């Protein structure tokens, strides 16, 4: 059984908004209930989480091999009796709980998981990357207060192995949503008509259409930026190799010149050492570029795919609502032609009930989706600002470090 080291726990502060309970003035019972609810909500809002995914271990043999990860959580959340717990889960378990959340919380933008791979899935670099992204997934999940109501999620986070296996076996596995990507979305825009607005909801539909265009455009730019970032990372790696070769040649020349020209030999030696040190800080810069900035971009491309799924669900509910209106109008017309028909009246009544159900479902989906899109906008700004700050800091540290090394080499040359 092989082990790859994980990361330290990181504190996650809660910033979710709590919903206050409305009460009628003068009602002592409602006032007490409101106070209790506010107290519970405040406690949840102020709770903290320490979430880590660590200790990847290879399990099984031959074609049945897979990786498990240790999830360690400490929380002050009032809904969790145990304040510290750890469980062992595999990637397919993360997939299962995410699919369950998608099914149970329509309209919510459920954080994405890192992509699957068939080849090199046991390479250390990939394992380290997946572990880090699974940890990112859980840190986002625990900050979404509504999701903590899910028994599936709670069992995933703290349930003993036998209980989790029973729950997972008792539920039907759902396939991951099919992502058509931005090319597919663009084709849809070209080949399909814009969904017609529901009566009284034109402004709402226009807002969502603007949001969809915005996220589609941002996603295309993110993909382009990711491609350029990969090229930059490759060039950094190429530079590191060139620096290593350059340093080796300088070291060889130093040895050759030592018996003939000690001063020149010393300068070659200093230059070789300087180049080696440059390579070291170059690797630190590569980490800031690849692991912090590039991986954040990849993650947000996945998030935008999750947003696409929400838009698709919203359009589905809109179409259902539109169809229910047409169905109710048809049933009404049939009843008006046959007002004495009990069958026609029953069909009209059922159509009205169905329309009300579709309307409520669509409006709830619209409300939830709107709140989620606003939340994700704030999250995007915070995370991308942090990634760019690290990118800028990494560049600055590299160039300042390089300037210091070159200055030291010049100073050494003056002492010869």
C-alpha positions as CSV (number, residue, x, y, z in Angstrom):
1,X,0.0,0.0,0.0
2,X,1.6,3.3,-1.2
3,X,1.1,6.7,0.4
4,X,1.4,10.2,-1.0
5,X,1.7,13.0,1.5
6,X,-1.2,15.4,1.8
7,X,-1.5,19.0,3.0
8,X,-2.1,20.7,6.3
9,X,-5.6,21.7,7.4
10,X,-6.7,25.2,6.4
11,X,-9.3,27.2,8.3
12,X,-12.4,28.1,6.4
13,X,-14.5,31.0,7.7
14,X,-18.2,30.9,7.1
15,X,-19.7,33.8,5.2
16,X,-23.1,32.5,4.3
17,X,-26.2,34.7,4.8
18,X,-28.9,33.6,7.2
19,X,-32.6,34.0,6.5
20,X,-34.5,35.7,9.2
21,X,-37.9,34.5,10.2
22,X,-40.7,37.0,9.8
23,X,-43.0,37.3,12.9
24,X,-46.1,39.2,13.7
25,X,-45.9,42.0,16.2
26,X,-47.3,41.2,19.6
27,X,-47.0,37.4,19.3
28,X,-45.0,36.1,22.2
29,X,-44.8,32.6,20.7
30,X,-43.7,33.8,17.3
31,X,-41.2,36.2,19.0
32,X,-39.7,33.3,21.0
33,X,-39.5,31.2,17.8
34,X,-37.9,34.0,15.9
35,X,-35.3,34.6,18.6
36,X,-34.4,30.9,18.7
37,X,-34.2,30.8,14.9
38,X,-32.0,33.9,14.8
39,X,-29.8,32.4,17.5
40,X,-29.4,29.2,15.6
41,X,-28.7,31.0,12.3
42,X,-26.2,33.3,14.0
43,X,-24.4,30.2,15.4
44,X,-24.3,28.6,12.0
45,X,-23.1,31.8,10.4
46,X,-20.3,32.3,12.8
47,X,-19.2,28.6,12.8
48,X,-15.8,27.7,11.5
49,X,-14.6,24.7,9.5
50,X,-11.2,23.0,9.2
51,X,-11.3,20.8,6.2
52,X,-8.4,18.7,4.8
53,X,-8.1,15.8,2.3
54,X,-4.9,14.0,2.9
55,X,-3.0,10.7,2.8
56,X,-3.9,9.3,-0.6
57,X,-3.4,5.5,-0.5
58,X,-3.5,3.0,-3.3
59,X,-5.9,0.1,-2.6
60,X,-6.6,-3.1,-4.4
61,X,-4.6,-5.0,-7.0
62,X,-4.0,-5.0,-10.7
63,X,-7.1,-3.7,-12.6
64,X,-9.0,-3.2,-9.3
65,X,-6.6,-0.6,-8.0
66,X,-8.0,2.7,-6.8
67,X,-7.0,5.6,-4.5
68,X,-8.6,6.4,-1.1
69,X,-8.3,9.8,0.7
70,X,-8.6,10.6,4.4
71,X,-11.1,13.5,5.0
72,X,-10.5,15.2,8.3
73,X,-13.0,17.8,9.5
74,X,-13.2,20.0,12.6
75,X,-16.2,22.3,13.0
76,X,-18.0,24.5,15.5
77,X,-21.3,24.2,13.5
78,X,-24.2,23.7,15.9
79,X,-25.9,21.0,13.7
80,X,-23.0,18.6,14.1
81,X,-22.8,16.8,17.4
82,X,-19.3,15.5,16.8
83,X,-17.0,18.5,16.3
84,X,-14.1,16.5,14.9
85,X,-14.3,13.5,12.7
86,X,-12.4,11.8,9.8
87,X,-13.4,9.2,7.2
88,X,-11.8,7.5,4.3
89,X,-13.4,7.9,0.9
90,X,-12.5,7.2,-2.8
91,X,-13.1,9.4,-5.8
92,X,-16.3,7.6,-6.8
93,X,-17.7,8.4,-3.3
94,X,-17.2,12.1,-4.1
95,X,-19.0,11.7,-7.4
96,X,-21.9,10.0,-5.7
97,X,-22.4,12.7,-3.1
98,X,-22.2,15.4,-5.7
99,X,-24.8,13.7,-7.9
100,X,-27.1,13.4,-4.9
101,X,-26.7,17.1,-4.1
102,X,-27.5,18.0,-7.7
103,X,-30.6,15.9,-7.6
104,X,-31.8,17.2,-4.2
105,X,-30.9,20.9,-4.6
106,X,-32.2,22.1,-8.0
107,X,-31.0,25.5,-9.0
108,X,-27.9,25.4,-6.8
109,X,-24.5,25.6,-8.4
110,X,-22.9,22.6,-6.9
111,X,-19.1,22.9,-6.9
112,X,-17.3,20.7,-9.5
113,X,-14.9,17.8,-9.0
114,X,-11.6,17.4,-10.7
115,X,-11.8,15.6,-14.1
116,X,-11.3,11.9,-14.4
117,X,-8.4,10.3,-16.3
118,X,-7.7,6.9,-17.6
119,X,-4.0,7.0,-18.1
120,X,-1.4,8.0,-15.5
121,X,-4.0,8.1,-12.8
122,X,-1.5,6.8,-10.2
123,X,1.2,9.3,-11.1
124,X,2.3,11.2,-8.1
125,X,1.7,14.6,-9.8
126,X,-1.9,13.7,-10.7
127,X,-2.6,12.3,-7.3
128,X,-1.3,15.5,-5.6
129,X,-3.5,17.6,-8.0
130,X,-6.6,15.5,-7.4
131,X,-6.2,15.5,-3.6
132,X,-5.9,19.3,-3.7
133,X,-9.0,19.7,-5.9
134,X,-11.1,17.3,-3.8
135,X,-10.2,19.4,-0.8
136,X,-11.2,22.6,-2.7
137,X,-14.5,20.8,-3.5
138,X,-15.3,20.1,0.2
139,X,-14.3,23.5,1.4
140,X,-16.9,25.0,-0.9
141,X,-19.5,22.5,0.0
142,X,-19.4,23.2,3.7
143,X,-19.8,26.9,3.1
144,X,-23.2,26.3,1.4
145,X,-25.4,26.2,4.5
146,X,-28.5,24.8,2.7
147,X,-26.5,21.7,1.5
148,X,-25.8,20.8,5.1
149,X,-29.4,19.7,5.4
150,X,-28.6,16.7,3.1
151,X,-28.5,13.4,5.0
152,X,-26.4,12.1,2.1
153,X,-23.8,14.8,2.6
154,X,-23.7,14.4,6.4
155,X,-23.3,10.6,6.1
156,X,-20.5,11.2,3.5
157,X,-18.7,13.6,5.8
158,X,-18.9,11.7,9.1
159,X,-20.8,8.4,8.7
160,X,-19.0,5.2,9.6
161,X,-18.0,3.1,6.6
162,X,-20.7,0.4,6.9
163,X,-23.5,3.1,7.2
164,X,-22.1,5.0,4.2
165,X,-21.9,1.8,2.0
166,X,-25.5,0.9,2.9
167,X,-26.7,4.4,2.0
168,X,-24.8,4.4,-1.2
169,X,-26.1,0.9,-2.2
170,X,-29.7,1.9,-1.4
171,X,-29.7,4.9,-3.7
172,X,-29.7,4.8,-7.5
173,X,-26.4,5.9,-9.0
174,X,-26.9,8.9,-11.2
175,X,-24.7,9.7,-14.2
176,X,-22.7,12.9,-14.1
177,X,-24.4,15.6,-16.1
178,X,-23.4,15.7,-19.7
179,X,-21.5,18.9,-20.5
180,X,-21.7,20.1,-24.0
181,X,-19.1,22.8,-23.5
182,X,-19.1,26.3,-25.0
183,X,-18.9,25.1,-28.6
184,X,-22.2,23.2,-28.0
185,X,-23.7,26.3,-26.4
186,X,-22.7,28.5,-29.4
187,X,-24.3,26.0,-31.8
188,X,-27.5,26.1,-29.7
189,X,-27.5,29.8,-30.0
190,X,-27.2,29.5,-33.8
191,X,-29.6,26.6,-34.4
192,X,-32.3,27.2,-31.9
193,X,-34.6,30.0,-31.2
194,X,-34.5,32.0,-28.1
195,X,-36.9,30.6,-25.5
196,X,-40.1,32.6,-25.4
197,X,-40.8,34.5,-22.2
198,X,-43.5,33.4,-19.8
199,X,-46.2,36.0,-19.3
200,X,-45.2,38.4,-16.6
201,X,-41.6,37.1,-16.5
202,X,-40.1,38.9,-19.5
203,X,-37.7,41.0,-17.3
204,X,-36.7,37.9,-15.4
205,X,-36.0,35.9,-18.6
206,X,-34.0,38.8,-20.0
207,X,-31.8,38.9,-16.9
208,X,-31.0,35.2,-17.1
209,X,-30.3,35.5,-20.9
210,X,-27.8,38.3,-20.1
211,X,-26.2,36.1,-17.4
212,X,-26.0,33.2,-19.7
213,X,-24.2,35.2,-22.4
214,X,-21.9,36.7,-19.8
215,X,-20.8,33.3,-18.5
216,X,-20.5,31.8,-22.0
217,X,-18.2,34.7,-23.0
218,X,-16.2,34.5,-19.8
219,X,-15.8,30.7,-20.3
220,X,-14.4,31.2,-23.8
221,X,-11.9,33.7,-22.5
222,X,-10.9,31.4,-19.6
223,X,-10.2,28.6,-22.0
224,X,-8.0,30.9,-24.1
225,X,-6.2,32.1,-21.0
226,X,-5.7,28.6,-19.8
227,X,-4.1,27.6,-23.2
228,X,-1.7,30.6,-22.9
229,X,-0.9,29.7,-19.3
230,X,0.0,26.1,-20.3
231,X,2.4,27.6,-22.9
232,X,3.9,29.8,-20.3
233,X,4.4,26.9,-17.9
234,X,6.1,24.9,-20.7
235,X,8.4,27.8,-21.5
236,X,9.4,28.1,-17.8
237,X,10.2,24.4,-17.7
238,X,12.3,24.7,-20.9
239,X,14.1,27.7,-19.4
240,X,14.9,25.6,-16.3
241,X,16.4,22.9,-18.4
242,X,18.5,25.5,-20.3
243,X,19.7,27.0,-17.1
244,X,20.7,23.6,-15.8
245,X,22.7,22.9,-18.9
246,X,24.3,26.3,-18.9
247,X,25.4,25.9,-15.2
248,X,26.9,22.5,-16.0
249,X,29.0,23.9,-18.8
250,X,30.2,26.8,-16.6
251,X,31.2,24.3,-13.9
252,X,33.2,22.3,-16.5
253,X,35.0,25.4,-17.7
254,X,35.8,26.4,-14.1
255,X,37.5,23.0,-13.6
256,X,39.4,23.4,-16.9
257,X,40.6,27.0,-16.1
258,X,41.5,26.3,-12.4
259,X,45.2,25.4,-13.0
260,X,45.7,28.1,-15.7
261,X,43.6,31.1,-14.7
262,X,42.2,30.9,-11.1
263,X,40.4,34.2,-11.3
264,X,38.5,33.2,-14.5
265,X,37.9,29.8,-12.9
266,X,36.4,31.5,-9.9
267,X,34.1,33.6,-12.0
268,X,32.9,30.5,-13.9
269,X,32.2,28.8,-10.6
270,X,30.3,31.8,-9.3
271,X,28.3,32.0,-12.5
272,X,27.5,28.3,-12.3
273,X,26.3,28.7,-8.7
274,X,24.2,31.7,-9.6
275,X,22.5,29.9,-12.4
276,X,21.7,27.0,-10.1
277,X,20.1,29.4,-7.6
278,X,18.2,31.0,-10.4
279,X,16.8,27.6,-11.3
280,X,15.7,27.1,-7.7
281,X,13.7,30.3,-7.6
282,X,12.4,29.6,-11.1
283,X,10.8,26.4,-9.8
284,X,9.1,28.4,-7.0
285,X,7.8,30.7,-9.7
286,X,6.6,27.7,-11.7
287,X,4.6,26.6,-8.7
288,X,2.9,29.9,-8.4
289,X,2.1,29.9,-12.1
290,X,1.0,26.3,-12.5
291,X,-0.5,25.1,-9.2
292,X,-2.1,28.4,-8.1
293,X,-3.0,30.4,-11.2
294,X,-3.5,27.7,-13.8
295,X,-5.3,25.2,-11.6
296,X,-7.7,28.0,-10.5
297,X,-8.5,28.7,-14.1
298,X,-9.2,25.0,-14.7
299,X,-11.4,24.9,-11.7
300,X,-13.5,27.9,-12.8
301,X,-13.9,26.4,-16.3
302,X,-15.5,23.4,-14.5
303,X,-17.7,25.8,-12.4
304,X,-19.0,27.4,-15.5
305,X,-20.0,24.0,-16.8
306,X,-22.0,23.6,-13.6
307,X,-23.6,26.9,-14.3
308,X,-24.5,25.7,-17.8
309,X,-26.4,22.8,-16.1
310,X,-28.4,25.2,-14.0
311,X,-29.3,27.2,-17.1
312,X,-30.4,24.0,-18.8
313,X,-32.6,23.0,-15.9
314,X,-34.1,26.5,-15.8
315,X,-34.9,26.4,-19.5
316,X,-36.5,23.0,-18.9
317,X,-38.8,24.3,-16.2
318,X,-39.6,27.3,-18.4
319,X,-40.7,25.1,-21.2
320,X,-42.7,22.9,-18.9
321,X,-44.5,26.0,-17.6
322,X,-45.1,27.3,-21.1
323,X,-46.5,24.0,-22.2
324,X,-48.8,23.8,-19.1
325,X,-50.2,27.2,-20.0
326,X,-51.0,26.0,-23.5
327,X,-52.5,22.8,-22.2
328,X,-54.7,24.7,-19.7
329,X,-55.9,27.1,-22.5
330,X,-56.7,24.1,-24.7
331,X,-58.7,22.4,-21.9
332,X,-60.5,25.7,-21.2
333,X,-61.5,26.0,-24.8
334,X,-62.8,22.5,-24.8
335,X,-64.8,23.1,-21.7
336,X,-66.3,26.3,-23.2
337,X,-67.4,24.3,-26.2
338,X,-68.9,21.6,-23.9
339,X,-69.8,23.4,-20.7
340,X,-72.0,20.6,-19.5
341,X,-69.3,17.9,-19.9
342,X,-68.0,16.7,-16.6
343,X,-65.0,15.2,-18.3
344,X,-64.1,18.5,-19.9
345,X,-64.4,20.3,-16.6
346,X,-62.3,17.7,-14.8
347,X,-59.6,18.0,-17.5
348,X,-59.6,21.8,-17.2
349,X,-59.3,21.6,-13.4
350,X,-56.4,19.1,-13.7
351,X,-54.7,21.4,-16.2
352,X,-55.1,24.4,-13.9
353,X,-53.5,22.4,-11.0
354,X,-50.7,21.3,-13.3
355,X,-50.1,24.9,-14.4
356,X,-49.9,26.1,-10.8
357,X,-47.4,23.4,-10.0
358,X,-45.3,24.2,-13.0
359,X,-45.4,27.9,-12.3
360,X,-44.4,27.4,-8.7
361,X,-41.6,25.1,-9.7
362,X,-40.3,27.5,-12.4
363,X,-40.4,30.5,-10.1
364,X,-38.7,28.7,-7.3
365,X,-36.0,27.6,-9.7
366,X,-35.7,31.1,-11.0
367,X,-35.3,32.5,-7.4
368,X,-32.7,29.9,-6.4
369,X,-30.8,30.2,-9.6
370,X,-30.7,34.0,-9.4
371,X,-29.4,33.9,-5.8
372,X,-26.8,31.3,-6.7
373,X,-25.5,33.3,-9.7
374,X,-25.1,36.3,-7.5
375,X,-23.2,34.2,-4.9
376,X,-20.9,32.7,-7.5
377,X,-20.1,36.2,-8.9
378,X,-18.8,37.2,-5.5
379,X,-16.9,33.9,-5.2
380,X,-15.3,34.4,-8.6
381,X,-14.0,37.8,-7.8
382,X,-12.5,36.7,-4.5
383,X,-10.8,33.5,-5.8
384,X,-9.5,35.0,-9.1
385,X,-8.3,38.1,-7.3
386,X,-6.4,35.8,-4.9
387,X,-5.0,33.7,-7.8
388,X,-3.8,36.8,-9.7
389,X,-2.3,38.3,-6.5
390,X,-0.3,35.1,-6.1
391,X,0.7,35.3,-9.8
392,X,1.9,38.8,-9.5
393,X,3.6,38.1,-6.1
394,X,5.4,35.1,-7.7
395,X,6.6,37.2,-10.6
396,X,7.8,39.9,-8.3
397,X,9.6,37.5,-6.0
398,X,11.3,35.8,-8.9
399,X,12.6,39.0,-10.5
400,X,13.7,40.5,-7.2
401,X,15.5,37.3,-6.3
402,X,17.1,37.1,-9.7
403,X,18.3,40.7,-9.5
404,X,19.8,40.0,-6.0
405,X,21.7,37.0,-7.4
406,X,23.1,38.9,-10.3
407,X,24.1,41.8,-8.1
408,X,25.9,39.3,-5.8
409,X,27.7,37.8,-8.9
410,X,28.9,41.3,-9.9
411,X,30.1,42.0,-6.4
412,X,32.0,38.7,-6.4
413,X,33.7,39.7,-9.7
414,X,35.0,42.9,-8.2
415,X,36.7,40.9,-5.4
416,X,38.8,38.8,-7.8
